[in-house]
Amino acid sequence: MSKNFEKFKRYYEEGLWSKQKLYNVVGKRTGITPEEYEIITGETYIPEN
């Protein structure tokens, strides 16, 4: 798991972060992986072109 996975998961679950905010940190240096996004949201990560 990424360094911030648990923290970002908690932010999302507590309503502090929207799905869009979580999407925005996927692939960033201190963010999460596409797979972790899917674990947290239950939705498939689809990268923007």
PDB file of N, CA, C and O in Angstrom:
ATOM      1  N   MET A   1       0.829  -1.188   0.000  1.00  0.00           N
ATOM      2  CA  MET A   1       0.000   0.000   0.000  1.00  0.00           C
ATOM      3  C   MET A   1       0.880   1.260   0.000  1.00  0.00           C
ATOM      4  O   MET A   1       1.982   1.279   0.548  1.00  0.00           O
ATOM      5  N   SER A   2       0.356   2.284  -0.623  1.00  0.00           N
ATOM      6  CA  SER A   2       1.066   3.554  -0.659  1.00  0.00           C
ATOM      7  C   SER A   2       1.139   4.156   0.738  1.00  0.00           C
ATOM      8  O   SER A   2       0.331   3.846   1.614  1.00  0.00           O
ATOM      9  N   LYS A   3       2.115   5.010   0.918  1.00  0.00           N
ATOM     10  CA  LYS A   3       2.355   5.647   2.209  1.00  0.00           C
ATOM     11  C   LYS A   3       1.090   6.324   2.761  1.00  0.00           C
ATOM     12  O   LYS A   3       0.817   6.247   3.959  1.00  0.00           O
ATOM     13  N   ASN A   4       0.333   6.975   1.899  1.00  0.00           N
ATOM     14  CA  ASN A   4      -0.827   7.748   2.352  1.00  0.00           C
ATOM     15  C   ASN A   4      -2.166   7.049   2.152  1.00  0.00           C
ATOM     16  O   ASN A   4      -3.217   7.665   2.327  1.00  0.00           O
ATOM     17  N   PHE A   5      -2.138   5.769   1.788  1.00  0.00           N
ATOM     18  CA  PHE A   5      -3.388   5.058   1.503  1.00  0.00           C
ATOM     19  C   PHE A   5      -4.389   5.154   2.649  1.00  0.00           C
ATOM     20  O   PHE A   5      -5.526   5.576   2.441  1.00  0.00           O
ATOM     21  N   GLU A   6      -3.987   4.775   3.832  1.00  0.00           N
ATOM     22  CA  GLU A   6      -4.907   4.763   4.977  1.00  0.00           C
ATOM     23  C   GLU A   6      -5.440   6.164   5.289  1.00  0.00           C
ATOM     24  O   GLU A   6      -6.619   6.335   5.598  1.00  0.00           O
ATOM     25  N   LYS A   7      -4.570   7.144   5.206  1.00  0.00           N
ATOM     26  CA  LYS A   7      -4.976   8.521   5.494  1.00  0.00           C
ATOM     27  C   LYS A   7      -5.998   9.008   4.467  1.00  0.00           C
ATOM     28  O   LYS A   7      -7.033   9.563   4.837  1.00  0.00           O
ATOM     29  N   PHE A   8      -5.717   8.804   3.188  1.00  0.00           N
ATOM     30  CA  PHE A   8      -6.630   9.263   2.149  1.00  0.00           C
ATOM     31  C   PHE A   8      -7.941   8.490   2.186  1.00  0.00           C
ATOM     32  O   PHE A   8      -9.003   9.050   1.913  1.00  0.00           O
ATOM     33  N   LYS A   9      -7.872   7.209   2.522  1.00  0.00           N
ATOM     34  CA  LYS A   9      -9.081   6.386   2.662  1.00  0.00           C
ATOM     35  C   LYS A   9      -9.965   6.949   3.767  1.00  0.00           C
ATOM     36  O   LYS A   9     -11.181   7.057   3.610  1.00  0.00           O
ATOM     37  N   ARG A  10      -9.349   7.303   4.872  1.00  0.00           N
ATOM     38  CA  ARG A  10     -10.097   7.881   5.988  1.00  0.00           C
ATOM     39  C   ARG A  10     -10.714   9.220   5.587  1.00  0.00           C
ATOM     40  O   ARG A  10     -11.875   9.482   5.902  1.00  0.00           O
ATOM     41  N   TYR A  11      -9.960  10.062   4.903  1.00  0.00           N
ATOM     42  CA  TYR A  11     -10.490  11.352   4.438  1.00  0.00           C
ATOM     43  C   TYR A  11     -11.739  11.141   3.588  1.00  0.00           C
ATOM     44  O   TYR A  11     -12.739  11.840   3.755  1.00  0.00           O
ATOM     45  N   TYR A  12     -11.674  10.177   2.679  1.00  0.00           N
ATOM     46  CA  TYR A  12     -12.798   9.904   1.788  1.00  0.00           C
ATOM     47  C   TYR A  12     -13.989   9.362   2.572  1.00  0.00           C
ATOM     48  O   TYR A  12     -15.117   9.815   2.384  1.00  0.00           O
ATOM     49  N   GLU A  13     -13.744   8.407   3.437  1.00  0.00           N
ATOM     50  CA  GLU A  13     -14.822   7.789   4.212  1.00  0.00           C
ATOM     51  C   GLU A  13     -15.492   8.773   5.160  1.00  0.00           C
ATOM     52  O   GLU A  13     -16.690   8.667   5.422  1.00  0.00           O
ATOM     53  N   GLU A  14     -14.731   9.722   5.672  1.00  0.00           N
ATOM     54  CA  GLU A  14     -15.295  10.709   6.591  1.00  0.00           C
ATOM     55  C   GLU A  14     -15.924  11.900   5.863  1.00  0.00           C
ATOM     56  O   GLU A  14     -16.461  12.808   6.498  1.00  0.00           O
ATOM     57  N   GLY A  15     -15.856  11.893   4.537  1.00  0.00           N
ATOM     58  CA  GLY A  15     -16.461  12.957   3.753  1.00  0.00           C
ATOM     59  C   GLY A  15     -15.622  14.216   3.652  1.00  0.00           C
ATOM     60  O   GLY A  15     -16.106  15.256   3.208  1.00  0.00           O
ATOM     61  N   LEU A  16     -14.354  14.125   4.067  1.00  0.00           N
ATOM     62  CA  LEU A  16     -13.477  15.284   3.985  1.00  0.00           C
ATOM     63  C   LEU A  16     -12.965  15.494   2.567  1.00  0.00           C
ATOM     64  O   LEU A  16     -12.661  16.618   2.165  1.00  0.00           O
ATOM     65  N   TRP A  17     -12.872  14.406   1.815  1.00  0.00           N
ATOM     66  CA  TRP A  17     -12.427  14.460   0.429  1.00  0.00           C
ATOM     67  C   TRP A  17     -13.522  13.899  -0.467  1.00  0.00           C
ATOM     68  O   TRP A  17     -14.182  12.918  -0.126  1.00  0.00           O
ATOM     69  N   SER A  18     -13.701  14.531  -1.606  1.00  0.00           N
ATOM     70  CA  SER A  18     -14.636  14.030  -2.614  1.00  0.00           C
ATOM     71  C   SER A  18     -13.937  12.965  -3.456  1.00  0.00           C
ATOM     72  O   SER A  18     -12.722  12.782  -3.373  1.00  0.00           O
ATOM     73  N   LYS A  19     -14.724  12.274  -4.259  1.00  0.00           N
ATOM     74  CA  LYS A  19     -14.159  11.291  -5.173  1.00  0.00           C
ATOM     75  C   LYS A  19     -13.212  11.974  -6.161  1.00  0.00           C
ATOM     76  O   LYS A  19     -12.193  11.400  -6.545  1.00  0.00           O
ATOM     77  N   GLN A  20     -13.547  13.199  -6.572  1.00  0.00           N
ATOM     78  CA  GLN A  20     -12.700  13.936  -7.514  1.00  0.00           C
ATOM     79  C   GLN A  20     -11.350  14.274  -6.879  1.00  0.00           C
ATOM     80  O   GLN A  20     -10.313  14.161  -7.532  1.00  0.00           O
ATOM     81  N   LYS A  21     -11.359  14.684  -5.623  1.00  0.00           N
ATOM     82  CA  LYS A  21     -10.107  14.998  -4.927  1.00  0.00           C
ATOM     83  C   LYS A  21      -9.227  13.749  -4.853  1.00  0.00           C
ATOM     84  O   LYS A  21      -8.019  13.818  -5.077  1.00  0.00           O
ATOM     85  N   LEU A  22      -9.833  12.628  -4.541  1.00  0.00           N
ATOM     86  CA  LEU A  22      -9.101  11.372  -4.478  1.00  0.00           C
ATOM     87  C   LEU A  22      -8.548  11.011  -5.858  1.00  0.00           C
ATOM     88  O   LEU A  22      -7.405  10.571  -5.982  1.00  0.00           O
ATOM     89  N   TYR A  23      -9.362  11.201  -6.882  1.00  0.00           N
ATOM     90  CA  TYR A  23      -8.937  10.939  -8.262  1.00  0.00           C
ATOM     91  C   TYR A  23      -7.713  11.774  -8.615  1.00  0.00           C
ATOM     92  O   TYR A  23      -6.804  11.302  -9.299  1.00  0.00           O
ATOM     93  N   ASN A  24      -7.697  13.011  -8.146  1.00  0.00           N
ATOM     94  CA  ASN A  24      -6.617  13.938  -8.480  1.00  0.00           C
ATOM     95  C   ASN A  24      -5.260  13.541  -7.903  1.00  0.00           C
ATOM     96  O   ASN A  24      -4.233  14.007  -8.397  1.00  0.00           O
ATOM     97  N   VAL A  25      -5.225  12.703  -6.882  1.00  0.00           N
ATOM     98  CA  VAL A  25      -3.941  12.304  -6.294  1.00  0.00           C
ATOM     99  C   VAL A  25      -3.430  10.961  -6.811  1.00  0.00           C
ATOM    100  O   VAL A  25      -2.339  10.528  -6.439  1.00  0.00           O
ATOM    101  N   VAL A  26      -4.207  10.303  -7.661  1.00  0.00           N
ATOM    102  CA  VAL A  26      -3.764   9.022  -8.226  1.00  0.00           C
ATOM    103  C   VAL A  26      -2.535   9.258  -9.102  1.00  0.00           C
ATOM    104  O   VAL A  26      -2.532  10.117  -9.984  1.00  0.00           O
ATOM    105  N   GLY A  27      -1.504   8.481  -8.839  1.00  0.00           N
ATOM    106  CA  GLY A  27      -0.281   8.559  -9.629  1.00  0.00           C
ATOM    107  C   GLY A  27       0.669   9.673  -9.237  1.00  0.00           C
ATOM    108  O   GLY A  27       1.773   9.758  -9.774  1.00  0.00           O
ATOM    109  N   LYS A  28       0.270  10.513  -8.326  1.00  0.00           N
ATOM    110  CA  LYS A  28       1.159  11.580  -7.864  1.00  0.00           C
ATOM    111  C   LYS A  28       2.202  10.989  -6.927  1.00  0.00           C
ATOM    112  O   LYS A  28       2.021   9.893  -6.397  1.00  0.00           O
ATOM    113  N   ARG A  29       3.282  11.713  -6.728  1.00  0.00           N
ATOM    114  CA  ARG A  29       4.393  11.222  -5.904  1.00  0.00           C
ATOM    115  C   ARG A  29       3.948  10.815  -4.505  1.00  0.00           C
ATOM    116  O   ARG A  29       4.388   9.782  -3.999  1.00  0.00           O
ATOM    117  N   THR A  30       3.101  11.589  -3.880  1.00  0.00           N
ATOM    118  CA  THR A  30       2.638  11.259  -2.526  1.00  0.00           C
ATOM    119  C   THR A  30       1.192  10.774  -2.533  1.00  0.00           C
ATOM    120  O   THR A  30       0.515  10.794  -1.505  1.00  0.00           O
ATOM    121  N   GLY A  31       0.732  10.343  -3.688  1.00  0.00           N
ATOM    122  CA  GLY A  31      -0.664   9.922  -3.830  1.00  0.00           C
ATOM    123  C   GLY A  31      -0.850   8.425  -3.697  1.00  0.00           C
ATOM    124  O   GLY A  31      -0.128   7.749  -2.965  1.00  0.00           O
ATOM    125  N   ILE A  32      -1.834   7.926  -4.421  1.00  0.00           N
ATOM    126  CA  ILE A  32      -2.180   6.515  -4.376  1.00  0.00           C
ATOM    127  C   ILE A  32      -2.143   5.934  -5.794  1.00  0.00           C
ATOM    128  O   ILE A  32      -2.043   6.669  -6.777  1.00  0.00           O
ATOM    129  N   THR A  33      -2.224   4.617  -5.878  1.00  0.00           N
ATOM    130  CA  THR A  33      -2.233   3.937  -7.168  1.00  0.00           C
ATOM    131  C   THR A  33      -3.668   3.834  -7.691  1.00  0.00           C
ATOM    132  O   THR A  33      -4.625   4.002  -6.934  1.00  0.00           O
ATOM    133  N   PRO A  34      -3.809   3.558  -8.987  1.00  0.00           N
ATOM    134  CA  PRO A  34      -5.160   3.338  -9.518  1.00  0.00           C
ATOM    135  C   PRO A  34      -5.888   2.187  -8.808  1.00  0.00           C
ATOM    136  O   PRO A  34      -7.100   2.251  -8.599  1.00  0.00           O
ATOM    137  N   GLU A  35      -5.159   1.158  -8.449  1.00  0.00           N
ATOM    138  CA  GLU A  35      -5.757   0.027  -7.738  1.00  0.00           C
ATOM    139  C   GLU A  35      -6.272   0.449  -6.366  1.00  0.00           C
ATOM    140  O   GLU A  35      -7.336   0.005  -5.937  1.00  0.00           O
ATOM    141  N   GLU A  36      -5.524   1.300  -5.682  1.00  0.00           N
ATOM    142  CA  GLU A  36      -5.955   1.777  -4.363  1.00  0.00           C
ATOM    143  C   GLU A  36      -7.187   2.677  -4.489  1.00  0.00           C
ATOM    144  O   GLU A  36      -8.071   2.643  -3.632  1.00  0.00           O
ATOM    145  N   TYR A  37      -7.245   3.478  -5.553  1.00  0.00           N
ATOM    146  CA  TYR A  37      -8.434   4.292  -5.819  1.00  0.00           C
ATOM    147  C   TYR A  37      -9.658   3.387  -5.917  1.00  0.00           C
ATOM    148  O   TYR A  37     -10.710   3.689  -5.353  1.00  0.00           O
ATOM    149  N   GLU A  38      -9.514   2.283  -6.632  1.00  0.00           N
ATOM    150  CA  GLU A  38     -10.618   1.349  -6.811  1.00  0.00           C
ATOM    151  C   GLU A  38     -11.018   0.683  -5.497  1.00  0.00           C
ATOM    152  O   GLU A  38     -12.201   0.442  -5.259  1.00  0.00           O
ATOM    153  N   ILE A  39     -10.042   0.388  -4.646  1.00  0.00           N
ATOM    154  CA  ILE A  39     -10.336  -0.198  -3.332  1.00  0.00           C
ATOM    155  C   ILE A  39     -11.139   0.795  -2.495  1.00  0.00           C
ATOM    156  O   ILE A  39     -12.118   0.417  -1.851  1.00  0.00           O
ATOM    157  N   ILE A  40     -10.735   2.035  -2.502  1.00  0.00           N
ATOM    158  CA  ILE A  40     -11.373   3.053  -1.666  1.00  0.00           C
ATOM    159  C   ILE A  40     -12.777   3.400  -2.162  1.00  0.00           C
ATOM    160  O   ILE A  40     -13.720   3.467  -1.373  1.00  0.00           O
ATOM    161  N   THR A  41     -12.911   3.617  -3.463  1.00  0.00           N
ATOM    162  CA  THR A  41     -14.196   4.091  -4.003  1.00  0.00           C
ATOM    163  C   THR A  41     -15.118   2.980  -4.470  1.00  0.00           C
ATOM    164  O   THR A  41     -16.331   3.177  -4.551  1.00  0.00           O
ATOM    165  N   GLY A  42     -14.563   1.817  -4.777  1.00  0.00           N
ATOM    166  CA  GLY A  42     -15.370   0.737  -5.328  1.00  0.00           C
ATOM    167  C   GLY A  42     -15.662   0.931  -6.806  1.00  0.00           C
ATOM    168  O   GLY A  42     -16.477   0.209  -7.381  1.00  0.00           O
ATOM    169  N   GLU A  43     -14.997   1.907  -7.425  1.00  0.00           N
ATOM    170  CA  GLU A  43     -15.202   2.186  -8.840  1.00  0.00           C
ATOM    171  C   GLU A  43     -13.890   2.035  -9.604  1.00  0.00           C
ATOM    172  O   GLU A  43     -12.807   2.219  -9.049  1.00  0.00           O
ATOM    173  N   THR A  44     -14.006   1.701 -10.866  1.00  0.00           N
ATOM    174  CA  THR A  44     -12.832   1.560 -11.725  1.00  0.00           C
ATOM    175  C   THR A  44     -12.207   2.923 -11.976  1.00  0.00           C
ATOM    176  O   THR A  44     -12.904   3.901 -12.248  1.00  0.00           O
ATOM    177  N   TYR A  45     -10.887   2.973 -11.880  1.00  0.00           N
ATOM    178  CA  TYR A  45     -10.156   4.209 -12.196  1.00  0.00           C
ATOM    179  C   TYR A  45      -9.983   4.280 -13.699  1.00  0.00           C
ATOM    180  O   TYR A  45      -9.419   3.369 -14.306  1.00  0.00           O
ATOM    181  N   ILE A  46     -10.463   5.353 -14.303  1.00  0.00           N
ATOM    182  CA  ILE A  46     -10.319   5.579 -15.732  1.00  0.00           C
ATOM    183  C   ILE A  46      -9.504   6.855 -15.922  1.00  0.00           C
ATOM    184  O   ILE A  46      -9.982   7.949 -15.622  1.00  0.00           O
ATOM    185  N   PRO A  47      -8.265   6.718 -16.424  1.00  0.00           N
ATOM    186  CA  PRO A  47      -7.421   7.909 -16.583  1.00  0.00           C
ATOM    187  C   PRO A  47      -7.982   8.862 -17.634  1.00  0.00           C
ATOM    188  O   PRO A  47      -8.572   8.444 -18.631  1.00  0.00           O
ATOM    189  N   GLU A  48      -7.784  10.137 -17.386  1.00  0.00           N
ATOM    190  CA  GLU A  48      -8.180  11.143 -18.370  1.00  0.00           C
ATOM    191  C   GLU A  48      -7.167  11.143 -19.498  1.00  0.00           C
ATOM    192  O   GLU A  48      -5.980  10.902 -19.278  1.00  0.00           O
ATOM    193  N   ASN A  49      -7.627  11.407 -20.677  1.00  0.00           N
ATOM    194  CA  ASN A  49      -6.710  11.451 -21.829  1.00  0.00           C
ATOM    195  C   ASN A  49      -6.179  12.829 -22.042  1.00  0.00           C
ATOM    196  O   ASN A  49      -5.395  13.054 -22.964  1.00  0.00           O
TER     197      ASN A  49
END
